[in-house]
Structure formats: structure tokens, C-alpha cells
Amino acid sequence: MMTERERVFASIRREALDALPWQFDLTSAVAEKLKAYYHTDDLASATGDHIAFVGTLPPPVPDGEPPRPGLVRDEFGAVWRREARDLNYGDWGELVSHPLKSPDLAGIEFPEGATRERWSHVPEMRKLYQGRFLVAEGYGLFERGWSLCGFQEYLAYIAGEPQFVEALNERLADYSCRMTRQLAGLGADGIRFGDDWGLQKTLIMRPAAWRRLFKPYYRRIYDAARAAGLVVMIHSCGNITEILPDLIEIGVQVVHPLQPEAMDVVGCRNDFGMDLTFWGGLGSQSTIPRGTPEDNRREARRMLKLFSGGGYILAPAGAAPAETPPENIAAVVEVAKEQLK
């Protein structure tokens, strides 16, 4: 029998496998429900999850007055609210303040990405999760950009200050590439860069703007990951179908999530399934939180049949939201494990 790690690699490479791999992103609220449901804190073993994640060790935050309880300042100086009430909506929190008040980088110092201490724990994580596919959390451009500038302001800069956006992306790409290069030889299998470019029906910006302002810098970032021996994975919620050919061109191998409420699942498989592995497919806005366990079994079986040739990781289309009944996740786990009988 193959290990979880071997299945993920085989699916990405379209090699023979004994079962398609599966994985569950869970909000904290759902994770706690599942622990009670399975009577264990070891959810990875209970669900058979094929993927383990490793992030960077927290670097020192910039000097300054520490935020009040419930607020977190990141290393770029952005402040986020992450209080107990945020768990009702997910674990992402809310941007409270941003360091760039105008489209000007003069005098701005960026944190150093090229410190091996950030990833010093990866070899130990490799030993801990020997049988699972180990994914490092990468750093992109779009989300870091709006957290530096403010969301509305950043969208205005994309439309009216393109030279500033390009200059910012140059600096952010430098940071990301330096950080990614430190992963070489440490034992991670892939790296997932998170940047939400999509709305429910289309991109958040015109495709031409994405190609002009972002694509060259993403190419640099993904090239650095490939050079470090990592499978290149991206996360973007929403409908990003228009730029899937561009992502293939610049080296992306795995796209997360395949979101059935926003994307044509069959069309994506037919048009791009030879070049991309799709990760997701189970409705995190529909079936996962609102369907019955039988609805979830049916949808999981349909996705496994659709992608029976590989190029797929069965998963919710994004983190299972807080209102998800644990029975729904357990139903998907049941179907996924049926493959091994």
C-alpha cells in the first residue's frame, strides 16, 4: 500500500496509484467539533489526511507599542484583529491598520527573508510526518500588498498607480524568493502560495492588469520554488479560470481550491487537467456546511470518479466553515477511505 506522500506525488505526476489523495483544511471551530466526534486530538490519523503544513517560525515584530489583547502585529507592521469572535467566521481575522499610508516606498524597510532560522524546524517536521506530503506556507504578492496599503486603497493603486504596484511587487518578490530558497534540502515536498485573486464570477481585477502588474513577479517566485525542488501550489478563492493558462505558463503545478460554486469543475478538468492538479472540489459554500452526510458522500464519489486518472486531491473548496457539522466531514472521510478497501 502506498503512503499518503506517495499518493500525492503520484496524483500530481499522473502515475499509477491505489487511491486518490485527500485533505481537509479546517477552521478552528470545525477542528474542535471533529475532535469531539472522533474522540481524539489526532485528527490527521482519524481522517487519514494526506498533507501536513509547515509555516515559518514567527520573526520579531517591528519596534513600537504592542497592540492591545486580541490584536496581532505582523513583521511588516500591519495589525490584525484575531479575537475569539473571529472563530465564528473563520480564522483569518480583520486588518485593523496598515503601514503604507500613501503610494510611496521611500524610507520603507522590508523584513529580511533570507534567514534560515525561519525554517529551522522543517527537518523535524519531516521526521514527524514521514508518510505525509509536507507543504510549506509561501508568501505571495496580492494579499501582502493590500495588507500593507489597505484593501480599498490597494485596489485604487492597481487602477491608478501601476508603477507603485510594480515597485512594491518587486520588493515583495525579492522577499518571497529569498525566503523560499532557504527551504532547499530541508525536506518540504511543496510550497503553497496564498493570494485570493478571485471574486465569485471573475477575477478581482482585469486579467490584463494581473498579467501586466503581477505575472512577471509571480514567475520569479515560482521559479525560485522550482529551483528549490518544491512542487509549486497556489491558493486563490473565487473564479480564476481566465488566468489558469498563465499559471501553467509560469510554473504552477497545483491549484487550490477547485471551487464548484465559482468554477466549472468539469470544464477545468477537461481544459487544464493534463497540466494542473486540482485540489478541492467539495462545496465549502454549499454541500460541506449545508448538505446532509449523504449529500457529501455523493459529491465526494462524483469527484473521485471525475478525476479517476489522477491530477486531483479531494478536499473542501477552502477551509470548512465554522458551521459545518462534523458528520459531513466524517462522511467524506468514509468515502475517501473506501478507495482502499
Secondary structure, 3 states (H helix, E strand, C coil): CCCHHHHHHHHHHCCCCCCCCECCCECHHHHHHHHHHHCCCCHHHHHCCCEEEECCCCCCCCCCCCCCCCEEECCCCCEEECCHHHHHCCCCCEEEECCCCCCCCCCCCCCCCCCHHHHCCHHHHHHHCCCCEEEEEECCCHHHHHHHHCHHHHHHHHHHCHHHHHHHHHHHHHHHHHHHHCCCCCCCCEEEEECCCECCCCECCCHHHHHHHCHHHHHHHHHHHHHCCCEEEEECCCCCHHHHHHHHHCCCCEEEEECCCCCCHHHHHHHHCCCCEEEEEECCCCHHHHCCHHHHHHHHHHHHHHCCCCCEEEEECCCECCCCCHHHHHHHHHHHHHCCC
